[in-house]
Amino acid sequence: MGEAGAGVRQAVPAELSSFIGRERELTALAALLATERLVTLTGPAGIGKTRLAVRTVRSLGDGDGPEVVWAELAGLPERCRDALREELADRLAGRDVLLVLDGCEQLGESAAGLAAELLRLPGLRILATSQRRLRIAGEAVLAVPPLSVPTAPSVQPLPPPRPVLPGHGVPGPARRFPAADVAGYAAVRLFAERARGADPFFELTDRNADAVAALCRALDGIPGALELAAGRSHQYAPAQALRRLGSDPLGFLAGGAGRSTRGDAERSLRLASPAERLLWERLSVFAGSFDQAAVAEVCGFGALTADTAVEALLRLAPGLLADAGPGRYRLPLSVRAYAARRLAHGPAGDGATTARRHRERCRGVAERAARLWRAGAQREARALALRELPELRAAMNPLAAGGPGAALEIAVSLWFLWSACGMAAEGRRHVERALAVHPAPRPARALWLAGWLVAASGEPDGADPLLVEAWTEAVREGEDACLAYLAHLRGTIALWEHRYEDAAAEYREGLELLPAEPGFGPGREALHAAHTLALARTDPAAVPVEDGVPGGPGASPGGPVDPWARSWLSCARALVRRHEGRPGRARTELLGALRTQCALDDTLGQAFSAELLAELEADRGRFAEAARLLGAASRTRPQAAPSPRVQHTVRAHLTAQAFRAAYAAGARTPLRDLLPDLAHVPD
C-alpha cells in the first residue's frame, strides 16, 4: 500500500477516551446516516467531530450494519490525492460500504470533487468530518456544538488592562458556585474526568467549582481544549490554570497531553485562502460574538472589501463557534489568540486600523443603545448592550490606542446599564480605571457618572470629592445637563439619608437646569420621578395618584414613555397610598414597579420596592413575611448601605430565631420568583 492508502483502513479507530455529553448528536447522526448518502460533521478543530464519527460507526457495526472503511486525510500529501481517489474507487466498487472521510478540510476544494465522484458508486455512503461544508448536492450537514458549560453570571470581574491588540484576558470566577450546581454540565464532567487522569487526587469541590466553571466557559466547551487544560491539573489548580490561560492561551494549551491548540490554529489558517486568512486575523479583535454586519463594518477595508469579508465569513462559518442568536459566531480562544498574534505582526497599520474600526463600532453601538433607552425601548437597549458587552468591555480599556477619553465616552453612553440594570460595580470599575489615567482636566460627564456609581454602591461619602470636581468641570465646560444630574445625585444621596426636604430641593434644581434635549444620561421623566418620590415623603398631598396620571409638574407630556422612571414613580405613588391608608392600592403600585425593575434587572429599584412591601407587611402585623421580603431585598441592595428602618421594627416583633429563618428564606429567593406569591396576598 502506497502513501495514498496509508490512511485507509478497514478497522475503525479505537476509542481512546470516554464519550461525554454527545448523546443528542449521536442519535441525530445515526438518524441521518439511515436516510442520507452524504453526511458531513462540521465544527472547529477539537470540537469532537472524529470522536463522534468513531462512536457512531462503532455502534452501527455492533449489529447488521454496513461495512465501514475509514480514510484518515490528515497529513495526506497533495501529490497523493489522485492516487487516493483511484484506490478508494477500486476498493469500494460493488460493495455496500460506509466510507468515513476524516479531515476533509485537509484536501481543500478537492474534497468536494472526491466525495462527488465516489458517490457515483452504488451502495456507497459517506460520513465526512470537516471544518467546512463540502457544498455538493445531497449533502446533509450536522454541526457539532460545544459541550454544555455553566452559565456565566451577568456581571463578570474585569481582567487587568493590557496595552496589546487585542487583550486576551479571560474573565475569572465572579462568585462561588456549589459543586453540585455545575457538576452536571458536560464540559465540567469531561474536565473533571481528565483532571483525575492527570492528578488522581483531583476533586470537584465547592472551593474550586467556580474556577472550573470559568475555565470551561473560557475554553468554549471545546473538548480538545478542555482535555489539554485538564491534562495540566497535576501542575496547576483550576484558579491558577485560569490565570495562566488568560495571560498566555497558546503557551498554556501547548503543555498538556495530546496535540496543541496552536497546531490546530496553524493548520486551520494554513488551509484557508488569502482572503479567509486575512479575515480570520481581523476577526481576532472581537472579544465575543459577531454577525455579518459587524464583520463588514470592522473587517471590510483595504484588500478585503465589506462584501468579500462577508463571503469569506460564510465559508469559514462551519469552523467557527455558533453563538446565541441566528447568524452570530465567535472564534475559539486559541484561534483568536493565534490570529491576534499574526494580526499584530502583519502588514504595517492593518492591526491598528482594525482595532480603530472596532472601537468606532463599539462607540456607535453604545450610542444606539442609549438612544433606544431614551426612546422607551429599554428592554431592547439592555439586550443590545449585554449582547455586545464583550466588545464594549474591550473598547473601554483605557490603555488601548483610543486612550481613556474614548473609554469614558463609551462608559458614559452606557450609564443606564450601570445605573438602572444592576451593573453598578462593573461600571464603577470601568469609569474609575479610565479616570485614573485621564490627564487633567477630567470630563464632567464621567465624573458625574463615577460619583453616581460610588454613591449607588452605598458609599455616599466617597462621592463627595467627585461631586466637587464634576461641578467645577461642568461649569467650565458649560454642561447644563451635567449640572442638572449633579443636583439629582445630591438629591438622591439626601433621600437615602432620609433628608427629604433637602432631596426635594435638589431635585427641583435639577429639573430647572436640565435642557429640553440633554443628549446623555437620564431623561426629564426620571428626574421628575425622583422629585415625586421626595414629595411623597414631605408633601404627599402634592403627588398626583389618580389612575393613569403619571406626571405632574416637570413631566414630559407627549414625549417617549420611560418605563424605568415610571417604576420609581409607582414607588412614590405607593408611599402616598400607604399614607392614605390604602395598602391594597400601594401593593398594586409596588408590584407593577417590581415587574419593570425585574425585567430591567434594576437591583436598587428592586431593593427599594421590596423594602416598601416589607413596610406594608409590617403595618398589617405580618412580620415573618416582612422579614422574608427584607431577606430577598438583601440580594440586590448595596452591602455598604445602612439597614432599612423597617428592619428594626420587624426584629422587635420576632424572636431572633424566627427572624433569621424568615430572612434567610428570602435571601435564597430572587425577587422575581416571589412576584407570583406577592400578587396573591389577600388585602
C-alpha positions, -999 to +999 in steps of 0.1 A: +000+000+000+015+034-010+013+068+006-022+074-007-035+043+010-016+046+043-046+064+059-072+040+045-082+011+069-109-014+072-109-012+110-125+018+128-100+037+151-102+027+187-120+049+212-091+063+233-113+081+258-148+081+272-177+097+254-194+126+274-222+148+265-229+138+229-260+116+233-282+140+213-257+143+184-251+106+184-289+100+179-292+127+152-262+114+133-275+078+134-308+090+120-291+110+092-270+080+082-301+059+079-316+081+052-288+102+036-259+091+014-236+120+024-235+134+059-209+160+069-200+167+105-187+203+108-172+223+136-139+239+146-108+219+154-110+200+187-148+201+188-150+163+187-161+155+151-138+125+148-147+112+182-184+114+173-178+096+140-159+068+157-186+063+183-213+063+157-198+039+132-187+015+161-223+015+173-236+008+138-211-021+135-225-038+166-254-053+146-260-060+109-248-025+098-228-017+067-192-025+063-170+005+073-139+019+056-120+047+074-099+072+054-077+095+075-069+125+054-048+145+078-012+147+065-020+133+031+005+149+006-011+168-022+007+146-048-012+116-035-047+129-038-054+115-073-040+081-062-062+081-032-092+088-053-083+058-076-076+035-047-109+042-030-128+038-062-112+004-068-116-009-032-152+002-028-167-007-062-196-031-059-197-031-021-222-019+005-199+004+024-200+034+048-168+054+040-156+078+066-136+107+052-119+121+083-105+156+080-118+167+046-106+203+052-071+190+046-080+185+009-093+220+004-117+224-026-108+189-039-126+172-011-160+180-027-148+165-060-136+134-043-169+128-025-190+136-056-170+111-077-172+084-051-209+088-046-214+076-082-206+041-068-239+024-059-242+012-024-217+037-011-225+062+017-201+088+031-197+102+065-173+132+063-157+153+091-146+188+081-142+223+093-162+233+062-192+221+043-184+202+011-212+221-007-223+194-031-258+182-040-274+159-014-251+169+014-267+167+049-248+188+075-247+182+112-229+210+131-212+196+162-218+220+191-195+227+221-202+208+253-226+225+277-210+249+301-223+266+333-240+299+326-219+330+332-230+354+359-245+386+344-216+406+359-180+394+353-149+407+370-127+427+348-093+414+336-064+438+342-060+463+313-035+453+287-019+476+262-017+449+234-040+443+205-064+427+214-064+418+250-070+381+257-078+384+294-101+356+305-129+367+329-123+349+362-149+334+385-173+360+397-189+342+426-189+309+444-206+280+426-216+250+447-200+220+431-235+204+427-246+233+406-220+228+379-212+190+381-239+181+356-226+202+327-209+181+301-178+203+299-173+201+337-178+163+336-152+160+309-127+183+326-131+166+360-126+131+344-095+141+325-082+160+355-084+129+377-064+111+350-036+137+353-039+140+391-056+111+410-063+134+439-083+160+419-119+165+431-146+190+421-154+208+453-172+240+464-138+256+466-128+251+430-161+247+412-163+284+403-128+283+387-136+251+369-168+266+355-149+297+344-123+275+327-150+256+308-165+289+296-132+304+286-124+272+266-157+275+249-168+240+259-144+225+232-134+190+243-099+191+228-091+223+246-107+211+279-086+179+278-054+199+272-062+221+302-072+192+324-040+174+315-021+201+334-041+196+367-010+179+382+008+213+378-019+239+384-050+242+405-081+254+385-077+290+396-040+290+387-048+274+353-074+301+347-049+329+353-023+312+331-048+307+303-057+344+305-021+355+302-009+331+275-036+309+259-013+294+233+015+286+258-008+271+284-026+249+259+006+237+244+018+219+275-009+193+281-013+158+268-020+154+231-019+179+203-017+217+209-044+241+201-018+263+184-011+235+160-048+233+153-050+270+147-020+270+124-034+242+103-068+260+101-052+292+089-028+274+065-057+257+047-076+290+043-075+312+012-057+345+014-089+364+019-101+339+045-068+341+063-069+379+064-105+379+077-095+353+104-068+376+116-091+407+117-118+387+134-094+384+164-103+419+175-138+406+185-138+396+222-171+379+219-196+371+191-202+389+158-226+388+129-222+397+092-230+434+097-203+437+124-177+418+102-185+441+072-182+472+093-150+463+112-131+440+088-142+452+054-114+476+043-083+476+021-077+443+004-108+428+019-140+447+010-171+445+030-187+421+005-157+398+003-154+398+041-190+386+044-184+360+017-153+347+035-172+346+068-199+324+053-172+300+040-155+299+074-187+297+094-188+259+098-154+261+115-164+288+139-185+285+171-221+294+167-233+318+193-267+327+208-289+342+181-291+333+145-261+342+123-238+350+152-203+334+155-172+336+176-136+324+174-124+298+198-100+313+223-068+296+210-076+305+174-083+341+184-050+343+203-031+329+174-048+351+148-043+382+170-006+374+172-005+373+134-025+405+131-002+423+154+028+413+133+011+417+099+013+444+073+020+478+088-011+495+101-035+466+095-039+457+131-042+493+142-068+501+116-089+470+125-087+480+162-098+516+154-127+504+133-137+480+161-136+509+186-156+531+164-182+504+160-184+500+198-189+537+203-218+535+178-233+505+195-232+523+229-248+554+214-275+533+197-283+516+229-285+549+247-310+562+221-331+531+225-332+537+262-342+574+258-369+563+233-385+540+258-373+507+242-354+499+274-355+461+273-341+463+238-314+488+249-304+465+277-304+434+254-282+452+228-257+463+254-255+429+270-251+411+237-222+434+227-208+436+262-176+416+255-168+441+227-177+471+248-155+459+276-126+456+253-133+491+239-133+506+274-097+496+280-081+530+287-046+516+278-057+508+242-049+531+214-082+551+219-070+561+254-091+569+285-111+596+266-126+570+242-132+545+271-151+571+291-172+582+262-185+546+258-189+542+296-210+574+298-232+563+269-239+531+288-249+549+320-282+531+321-266+497+320-246+505+352-272+526+370-306+511+360-297+475+350-279+461+381-243+465+369-231+494+391-200+475+403-187+468+368-195+503+356-177+518+385-146+498+377-146+508+341-150+545+349-126+546+378-099+528+358-102+552+329-104+583+351-072+572+369-051+576+338-070+605+322-050+638+322-065+669+339-090+683+334-111+652+336-145+653+318-175+664+339-198+637+325-175+609+335-170+624+370-208+626+374-212+590+365-183+580+388-200+599+416-233+582+409-219+547+409-198+553+441-230+565+458-250+536+444-225+513+459-236+525+494-207+549+498-222+585+496-192+600+514-169+586+488-189+605+461-182+640+477-148+647+461-161+636+427-192+658+431-170+688+437-147+681+408-176+673+385-193+706+394-162+726+387-156+710+353-193+712+343-193+749+350-161+753+330-175+732+301-209+748+302-225+714+307-260+724+320-272+688+317-243+676+339-251+703+365-287+691+365-276+655+370-253+665+398-282+682+416-302+649+410-273+629+426-271+652+456-309+648+460-306+610+458-279+610+485-301+632+507-331+608+500-311+578+511-301+597+542-337+605+550-332+642+544-363+645+524-367+683+523-331+687+510-338+659+485-369+677+471-350+710+468-321+694+449-344+676+426-363+708+418-330+724+409-321+695+387-354+699+368-348+736+364-313+731+350-320+702+327-321+712+290-350+700+268-327+676+250-299+667+274-281+643+249-270+619+276-280+605+309-315+601+324-344+619+308-367+645+324-392+619+335-365+602+356-357+634+374-394+641+378-399+606+393-372+613+418-387+646+428-421+630+432-405+604+455-392+631+478-425+649+477-442+616+488-422+618+520-426+656+526-459+666+510-480+636+500-510+658+490-489+673+462-484+639+445-510+630+418-520+594+423-552+590+402-551+561+378-534+570+345-518+601+359-481+595+356-469+631+357-473+664+372-451+695+372-418+687+354-430+656+335-427+654+297-462+652+282-462+638+247-426+625+250-415+589+249-425+568+278-397+560+303-406+526+319-377+528+344-388+562+355-424+551+358-413+523+381-399+548+405-430+570+401-450+539+411-430+537+443-438+573+451-475+567+445-473+536+467-459+558+495-489+582+491-514+553+491-499+539+523-501+574+538-538+575+528-545+541+545-550+522+512-524+494+514-540+474+487-535+502+461-500+507+475-492+470+469-506+472+433-483+501+426-452+483+440-459+450+422-461+470+389-428+487+398-412+454+407-422+438+374-404+465+354-374+465+378-370+428+375-373+429+337-345+455+336-326+440+365-327+473+383-313+460+416-316+492+435-352+496+425-359+460+434-345+466+469-364+498+474-397+483+463-392+451+484-384+472+514-416+492+509-436+460+506-419+449+538-432+481+555-468+472+542-465+437+557-452+451+590-482+475+591-505+445+589-486+426+616-472+401+591-437+403+605-424+370+592-434+379+557-418+413+561-386+396+572-387+373+541-390+404+519-361+421+536-340+389+530-350+390+493-341+427+491-307+420+507-297+401+474-297+434+455-291+463+479-256+476+483-236+458+510-224+492+524-259+506+526-274+510+561-301+486+572-337+498+563-356+513+591-384+487+590-359+460+598-356+473+634-394+471+637-396+436+624-368+424+647-386+438+676-417+417+669-400+384+661-377+361+681-341+361+668-345+326+655-377+334+637-363+365+621-331+347+610-351+318+594-375+341+575-347+364+564-326+335+552-355+320+533-360+353+515-323+357+508-323+324+490-351+335+466-348+361+438-375+387+440-388+378+405-396+343+419-416+359+448-438+380+425-465+353+419-469+348+456-469+385+464-496+392+438-520+368+456-516+380+491-551+389+505-557+425+514 
